[in-house]
Amino acid sequence: MGENSNEKVQKRSFFKGLKSEFKKVIWPDKTTLAKQSVAVVIAMLILGIIIAVLDVLIQYGVNFLISL
């Protein structure tokens, strides 16, 4: 029985700590969030294009080596 009450105390203290940490978080405003979201989408598109080009080049290279 002693272990069960100890677990409840640990859970309470964990959630108290979690709540106090969430109070410290500085949430971004709408304009900052929008700018950062656009930057992430643009970076993903650029990286996707680079990966697609590399994939096509590697595919042509492998097909060329197979046809030898």
Buried (B, 14 or more C-beta within 10 A) or exposed (E): EEEEEEEEEEEEEEEEEEEEEEEEEEEEEEEEEEEEEEEEEEEEEEEEEEEEEEEEEEEEEEEEEEEE
